[in-house]
Amino acid sequence: MSETTREPDARQIATEARDRVRFEEEALALSDQVYRVARHLVGSREEAEDLVQETYARAFRSWRSFQPGTNLRAWLLRILTNLNIDRGRRQQRRPDEQPLEEGDYFLYNKLEAAGDGDTDEDRVVERLSQNDVVAALSEVPHDFRDVVVLVDIGDFTYSDAAQILDIPIGTVMSRLHRGRRILKQAMAEQAVGT
Amino acid sequence: MTAYDPCTHCEEVMQQYMDRVLTDSERAEAEKHLDECAYCRKRYRFEETVRQYVRQAVAAEPMPVELKTKLAALRTPLQ
């Protein structure tokens, strides 16, 4: 084999190494955001840490399948949610069997009624503690919580969330709608009781 | 059949309004109602505050430093 045929190979290897390093750096730069979403998709901090580690191990192994220029954060979350499903934590009632939730104004009305007549919305929201919110979120059933976490905490679009969870966009919208209502109902229960 | 209640309708479209996914005419209708109705306007501002509040509450728990180190160690070693 001549030098001229080996040279492009060396260049190719160097280019690939550079692309891989760049990929890994970009993925690591997103780890805080990936963890924040993971933390609220699963039940415990330990579970979230394991899942994020597993996600990055798989992402680094299969980095070639990522298409540069597309949404890396969504790609990582897609891996994470698939791993989470593989772990078999999807044992829950079907959405149709969930109890009916209250309307969108329920939380405000409940907090306002529990207050001392102060209807200022900023002060009404202060009746919720951060712990109330975190506890309420963990009470939302998985199928709904996944969508709420991705859209409202992860700032993903409906379309990204649909791709990450591999569900139709209409399902994202309906689960988001119900999920937010269930969340607010749970927040009201945390803050003022039923 | 129940009579059309603009506040009930506003409540129903509130989340889509906040997500900016309503059509132009639906959005204009929602904004017109919010301009005119103090009851819904107050609840709309509350909903905006709640979203921010939820985001802040869950962001309060940072990623453990040890996890960050573990992730960095997963990188492919340079040849």
Interface residues (C-beta under 8 A of the other chain):
Chain A: A17 R20 V21 E24 L28 S31 D32 Y35 R36 R39 H40 R45 E49 V52 Q53 Y56 A57 F60 G103 D104 Y105 L107 Y108 T119 E121 D122 V124 V125 L128 Q130 V133 V134 L137 V151 D152 I153 Y158 M173 L176 H177 R180 L183 K184 M187
Chain B: E11 E12 M14 Q15 D19 V21 K42 R43 R45 F46 E47 T49 V50 R51 Y53 V54 R55 Q56 A57 V58 A59 A60 E61 P62 M63 P64 L67 K68 K70 L71 A72 L74 R75 T76 L78 Q79
